[in-house]
Amino acid sequence: INMSSAPGQGTTPIPGSSDSSLGRFSLTGNLRRLFSHVKVENLAAGLSGGVVSTLVLHPLDLVKIRFAVSDGLELRPKYRGIWHCMRSIWQQEGLRGLYQGVTPNVWGSGASWGLYFFFYNAIKAYIKEGRQTELRATEHLVAAAEAGAMTLCLTNPIWVTKTRLVLQYSTDPSKKPYKGMVDTLVKIYRQEGIPGLYRGFVPGLFGTSHGALQFMAYEELKRDYSRHRRMHSDAKLNPLEYITMAALSKIFAVVTTYPYQVVRARLQDQHNSYSGVLDVIRRTWRNEGALGFYKGLVSNMIRVTPACCITFVVYETASGFLLGQQK
């Protein structure tokens, strides 16, 4: 038996050991090596980027979700466009209305970006261990997808909470079923149990392809640009260069994967009932056609592109500072 315990390395069988004990030994060793690459600085830098971008751009996220679930139900307000939606909410509820659901969004974005960078950099370092060559595009894709799946397992309840809060249409606070993030989490758990907190998890898992495509494109752009400039692939760039690469990679990922966000938001919406992902897809296609899967795309692009740029610039700056301090 020759079980690989690391890229380019093998393990020597221990005389008298069983396959299962070898498997456990190999798994424990792999996990130990993976965790040896974990850096809290990546978590802190990613969290900082997520929080800053969310606080700046939350109103556009609220608009995006309201458009994504607009399926013709009478109870929903009718908006003619992005600015009409924002102006209507501002006139009815002021700044508080535009920042409905901001608490779980800050927690969710901060935790998601922090954990994503945390896992992604550890997985990347683990794959690259003992190698002199750069990671291939497919390896960046796999590392980002794994990081996304691990992050979603921890953060999905926060995203359900955010969706429920931003879809409270009543202007009368006493008529709103949810009073805040904790109240929403408790009520969903009491009324719907654990499955309620993990609504939209399956399309969310498909959505990890979004982050995977974005990170793959970002890494490839950075590497090709550094190669063009004859710099080391890990060389620090200026903010404008990071912004350009982050924007291009985000636009590519959004256009490719947006329909899953519509499906996910509709599953998490408290005003409609679907039996599952296929039911959402079937009913959306029947009632609204292909364009139904792209509702809210424009407001999403306006929001996520600058949000991504802010996040990556803050992350690259903060990680450079924190990791530099460590050295």
Secondary structure, 3 states (H helix, E strand, C coil): CCCCCECCECCCCCCCCCHHHHHHHHHHHHHHHHHHCCCHHHHHHHHHHHHHHHHHHHHHHHHHHHHHCCCCCCCCCCCCCHHHHHHHHHHHHHHHHHCCCHHHHHHHHHHHHHHHHHHHHHHHHHHHCCCCCCCCHHHHHHHHHHHHHHHHHHHHHHHHHHHHHHCCCCCCHHHCCCCCHHHHHHHHHHHHHHHHHCCCHHHHHHHHHHHHHHHHHHHHHHHHHHHHCCCCCCCCCCHHHHHHHHHHHHHHHHHHHCHHHHHHHHHHCCCCCCCCHHHHHHHHHHHHCHHHHHCCHHHHHHHHHHHHHHHHHHHHHHHHHHHHHHC
